[in-house]
Every structure is written in structure tokens, then in C-alpha cells.
Amino acid sequence: MLGGSRVQYHLRQICVCLNLIPVNKPEIFIAQANEKIDENGNINDEVTKKMITDLVTEVVYHIKKDIH
């Protein structure tokens, strides 16, 4: 069940080769995502919500930093 984490690691390697700037932290790995995200895409797990919120906050920070 580690396919997602291997894919994420490989994607980071590709970003380095293409000179892209990925957001490195926070990293998110959601185990048993099928139990935490329903068929409509609603997140029903508070820890997962917080992790995603933290990631989105970091992405917005980097976008605003690069714009100014």
C-alpha cells in the first residue's frame, strides 16, 4: 500500500530535473483514504482536513512570495 508514497517521491525527482520548485513541506500521506474521503470528495477525517489545509496554506504562501 505504499504506491502513493513511491509515486510522490518519483514526482519530486522529476521536479528537480525540470528545475521546478515543489512545496516540500508539509508532506501528506493519507492512509486508508477511501475511509477518510467519501465518494463526493468530502473529507470526513479531521486530521486529514488539517494536513490538507496546512499544505494549501503553504502553497498560497509560496505563490504570494513569488508574485511580490
ROKE-770553 format. One record per residue (C-alpha): residue in one letter; residue number from 1; x, y, z. Coordinates in steps of 0.1 Angstrom, whole numbers, plus 5000, padded with zeros to 4 digits. Example, Ala and Ser with C-alpha at 12.3 -4.5 7.8 and 13.67 -1.06 7.14 Angstrom:
2
<atom><rest>A</rest><nr>1</nr><c1>5123</c1><c2>4955</c2><c3>5078</c3></atom>
<atom><rest>S</rest><nr>2</nr><c1>5137</c1><c2>4989</c2><c3>5071</c3></atom>
END
This chain:
68
<atom><rest>M</rest><nr>1</nr><c1>5000</c1><c2>5000</c2><c3>5000</c3></atom>
<atom><rest>L</rest><nr>2</nr><c1>5030</c1><c2>5023</c2><c3>4995</c3></atom>
<atom><rest>G</rest><nr>3</nr><c1>5024</c1><c2>5030</c2><c3>4958</c3></atom>
<atom><rest>G</rest><nr>4</nr><c1>5013</c1><c2>5066</c2><c3>4965</c3></atom>
<atom><rest>S</rest><nr>5</nr><c1>5044</c1><c2>5074</c2><c3>4985</c3></atom>
<atom><rest>R</rest><nr>6</nr><c1>5067</c1><c2>5060</c2><c3>4958</c3></atom>
<atom><rest>V</rest><nr>7</nr><c1>5049</c1><c2>5080</c2><c3>4932</c3></atom>
<atom><rest>Q</rest><nr>8</nr><c1>5052</c1><c2>5112</c2><c3>4952</c3></atom>
<atom><rest>Y</rest><nr>9</nr><c1>5089</c1><c2>5106</c2><c3>4957</c3></atom>
<atom><rest>H</rest><nr>10</nr><c1>5094</c1><c2>5100</c2><c3>4920</c3></atom>
<atom><rest>L</rest><nr>11</nr><c1>5075</c1><c2>5131</c2><c3>4911</c3></atom>
<atom><rest>R</rest><nr>12</nr><c1>5098</c1><c2>5151</c2><c3>4933</c3></atom>
<atom><rest>Q</rest><nr>13</nr><c1>5128</c1><c2>5137</c2><c3>4914</c3></atom>
<atom><rest>I</rest><nr>14</nr><c1>5112</c1><c2>5148</c2><c3>4882</c3></atom>
<atom><rest>C</rest><nr>15</nr><c1>5107</c1><c2>5183</c2><c3>4896</c3></atom>
<atom><rest>V</rest><nr>16</nr><c1>5144</c1><c2>5185</c2><c3>4903</c3></atom>
<atom><rest>C</rest><nr>17</nr><c1>5153</c1><c2>5176</c2><c3>4867</c3></atom>
<atom><rest>L</rest><nr>18</nr><c1>5128</c1><c2>5201</c2><c3>4853</c3></atom>
<atom><rest>N</rest><nr>19</nr><c1>5141</c1><c2>5229</c2><c3>4877</c3></atom>
<atom><rest>L</rest><nr>20</nr><c1>5106</c1><c2>5232</c2><c3>4893</c3></atom>
<atom><rest>I</rest><nr>21</nr><c1>5101</c1><c2>5244</c2><c3>4928</c3></atom>
<atom><rest>P</rest><nr>22</nr><c1>5079</c1><c2>5219</c2><c3>4947</c3></atom>
<atom><rest>V</rest><nr>23</nr><c1>5064</c1><c2>5226</c2><c3>4981</c3></atom>
<atom><rest>N</rest><nr>24</nr><c1>5084</c1><c2>5202</c2><c3>5002</c3></atom>
<atom><rest>K</rest><nr>25</nr><c1>5066</c1><c2>5205</c2><c3>5035</c3></atom>
<atom><rest>P</rest><nr>26</nr><c1>5043</c1><c2>5195</c2><c3>5048</c3></atom>
<atom><rest>E</rest><nr>27</nr><c1>5043</c1><c2>5162</c2><c3>5031</c3></atom>
<atom><rest>I</rest><nr>28</nr><c1>5010</c1><c2>5144</c2><c3>5031</c3></atom>
<atom><rest>F</rest><nr>29</nr><c1>5004</c1><c2>5107</c2><c3>5030</c3></atom>
<atom><rest>I</rest><nr>30</nr><c1>4968</c1><c2>5097</c2><c3>5036</c3></atom>
<atom><rest>A</rest><nr>31</nr><c1>4965</c1><c2>5060</c2><c3>5046</c3></atom>
<atom><rest>Q</rest><nr>32</nr><c1>4931</c1><c2>5044</c2><c3>5040</c3></atom>
<atom><rest>A</rest><nr>33</nr><c1>4919</c1><c2>5075</c2><c3>5020</c3></atom>
<atom><rest>N</rest><nr>34</nr><c1>4888</c1><c2>5056</c2><c3>5009</c3></atom>
<atom><rest>E</rest><nr>35</nr><c1>4877</c1><c2>5057</c2><c3>5046</c3></atom>
<atom><rest>K</rest><nr>36</nr><c1>4885</c1><c2>5094</c2><c3>5051</c3></atom>
<atom><rest>I</rest><nr>37</nr><c1>4872</c1><c2>5109</c2><c3>5018</c3></atom>
<atom><rest>D</rest><nr>38</nr><c1>4837</c1><c2>5100</c2><c3>5007</c3></atom>
<atom><rest>E</rest><nr>39</nr><c1>4825</c1><c2>5094</c2><c3>4971</c3></atom>
<atom><rest>N</rest><nr>40</nr><c1>4816</c1><c2>5131</c2><c3>4967</c3></atom>
<atom><rest>G</rest><nr>41</nr><c1>4851</c1><c2>5142</c2><c3>4977</c3></atom>
<atom><rest>N</rest><nr>42</nr><c1>4842</c1><c2>5153</c2><c3>5012</c3></atom>
<atom><rest>I</rest><nr>43</nr><c1>4868</c1><c2>5148</c2><c3>5038</c3></atom>
<atom><rest>N</rest><nr>44</nr><c1>4853</c1><c2>5132</c2><c3>5069</c3></atom>
<atom><rest>D</rest><nr>45</nr><c1>4886</c1><c2>5129</c2><c3>5089</c3></atom>
<atom><rest>E</rest><nr>46</nr><c1>4897</c1><c2>5160</c2><c3>5109</c3></atom>
<atom><rest>V</rest><nr>47</nr><c1>4934</c1><c2>5151</c2><c3>5109</c3></atom>
<atom><rest>T</rest><nr>48</nr><c1>4933</c1><c2>5147</c2><c3>5071</c3></atom>
<atom><rest>K</rest><nr>49</nr><c1>4915</c1><c2>5181</c2><c3>5068</c3></atom>
<atom><rest>K</rest><nr>50</nr><c1>4942</c1><c2>5197</c2><c3>5089</c3></atom>
<atom><rest>M</rest><nr>51</nr><c1>4970</c1><c2>5182</c2><c3>5068</c3></atom>
<atom><rest>I</rest><nr>52</nr><c1>4954</c1><c2>5194</c2><c3>5035</c3></atom>
<atom><rest>T</rest><nr>53</nr><c1>4947</c1><c2>5228</c2><c3>5050</c3></atom>
<atom><rest>D</rest><nr>54</nr><c1>4983</c1><c2>5232</c2><c3>5061</c3></atom>
<atom><rest>L</rest><nr>55</nr><c1>4995</c1><c2>5222</c2><c3>5026</c3></atom>
<atom><rest>V</rest><nr>56</nr><c1>4972</c1><c2>5246</c2><c3>5008</c3></atom>
<atom><rest>T</rest><nr>57</nr><c1>4983</c1><c2>5274</c2><c3>5032</c3></atom>
<atom><rest>E</rest><nr>58</nr><c1>5019</c1><c2>5267</c2><c3>5024</c3></atom>
<atom><rest>V</rest><nr>59</nr><c1>5012</c1><c2>5267</c2><c3>4986</c3></atom>
<atom><rest>V</rest><nr>60</nr><c1>4994</c1><c2>5300</c2><c3>4989</c3></atom>
<atom><rest>Y</rest><nr>61</nr><c1>5023</c1><c2>5315</c2><c3>5009</c3></atom>
<atom><rest>H</rest><nr>62</nr><c1>5048</c1><c2>5305</c2><c3>4982</c3></atom>
<atom><rest>I</rest><nr>63</nr><c1>5027</c1><c2>5318</c2><c3>4954</c3></atom>
<atom><rest>K</rest><nr>64</nr><c1>5023</c1><c2>5352</c2><c3>4971</c3></atom>
<atom><rest>K</rest><nr>65</nr><c1>5060</c1><c2>5353</c2><c3>4979</c3></atom>
<atom><rest>D</rest><nr>66</nr><c1>5069</c1><c2>5347</c2><c3>4943</c3></atom>
<atom><rest>I</rest><nr>67</nr><c1>5044</c1><c2>5373</c2><c3>4930</c3></atom>
<atom><rest>H</rest><nr>68</nr><c1>5058</c1><c2>5401</c2><c3>4951</c3></atom>
END
